[in-house]
Amino acid sequence: MRLAALAAPALGIFLIGLFTTFNPLNARAQNLGERTVTGTVVDSATNPVQGATVFLKNQKSKTIRSYTSTANGHFYFAQVNKAEDFDLWSEKDGKKSEVKTVSSWDERAQFVTELRLK
């Protein structure tokens, strides 16, 4: 009886350690590495917008990177940490797009989106 009382907690701790340390789902959830964040800035009529400022803000550190959209409205951010969450939006001439989230739960190596100025 006494052996069972000692063995049960030890077995429980072992199983918890086994599933939290060696579970392949945990390695996948860590989402290590980098991604690119790309897309197009468009106006309300979906025409490409040149010269819009696109912002990529790290939700934790609050650091912001920016990019000016090209003649065809494109923007590009490289080396974006997949393990962190970011806010993404664009602005030009007093107009602003909705803020989109680039989530650490998203496993894609390329995050591609359209930012519509309103």
N, C-alpha and C positions, 0 to 999 in steps of 0.2 A: 504494500500500500504506500509506504513511504517512498519507494523507488518510483512509483507511478506519479506521485505528487511532484517529484523533482524532474522527471523525464518530460512531462507534458509541457511545462513552460519552456524547457530547453528546445523541444521539438518545434514549438510555436515560433520561437526566436529564429531558429534555423530556417524554417519555411519562409518567414517574412524576409529574412536576408537573402534567401535564394531567389525569391520573386522580385525583390527590389534591385538586387545587384546584377543578376544575370538575365533578366527578362529582356528579350530583344525588343519588345515594345517600348521599354524605357530608353534604349539607345536611339530608337527612331524618334521618340518624343523630344529628345534633346536637340534635334534639328541642327546639327553642327554644320558650319561652313558658311559660304557667302552666296549671294544671289545678285542678279541685276534687277533694277526697277526701271521700266521703260514705258513709253506710251506716247499719246498725242494730246495736246491741248487744243480744244475746239471752242467755237462760239456757240450761241444758242441755235444757229442754223447748221451746225456741225461742220463749219468751215475751219480749216487749220488756222491757228493763231501763232504768228511769229512774235517773238520778243516777250512772251509771258514769262514771269518768274515762277518756277516750280520749286516748292519747298519739301524737304524730307526731314522730319523732326523725330529724333529718338525720344520715345515716350519716357524712358527712365532717366537718361542723362540730360535731356532737354537740348542737346546739341542739334544744330540745324545746318543742313547742306542745301545749296541752291543750284539751279541750272536755268539758263535762259533758253526757251524753246526756239528751235531752228525755223527756217523759212516754211517748212512743211509741218510745223507744229510739234515736232518730235522732241522728247527729252530722254535723258539716259543717266542713270546712277549705277556705278559699278561698285563692287566690294561692299554690299549691304549685308550686314550680319544677320544670318537666318535665325539666330537664337534670341533676337531682340525685336520688339514691336516699334513700328514707326507710323507717324501721321504723314500723309501726302496730300498736297493741295497746290493750286496755282492761282496767281493773281496778275491782273493787268488793267490799267486805267480804271481803278475803282471797282472792278468786277472780280469775283472770287468763285472758285469751284467749291463743291462740297469736299469735306475732308474725308479721305479714304484711309483705311487702316491696312498696313502691310504687317500681317500677323506672324508671330513666331510659330504658330500652329500650322501655317501654310508651308508645305514642303517643297513647293515649286522653286526651281533654280532661276526661273525668269518670271517676274511679276509684271504683267502687261495690262495697262488700263487706259481709259480715256478720261480726261479731266475737262468738264464742260463749264466754261465761264458763264456766270449768271449776273 
